[in-house]
Amino acid sequence: MKRTAVLKKLKRQAKARGLGYGTREGTRHAIVTIGSTSRTLGRHSEIAEELGKGWWRR
């Protein structure tokens, strides 16, 4: 799955759950914040789809 598609999917899911969403760029990763949870997302053009699925388990 493309990186932009993963970010869009996370943003839609955050909105659907009523949580805040934000991103900022680190040196080598994007830092995605949903609600009070922050995770890093590598700057690869292709990202494993399981990554987005695992986000909601934490």
Helices and strands as residue ranges (DSSP letters): H 3-16, E 21-25, E 29-34, E 37-42, H 49-55
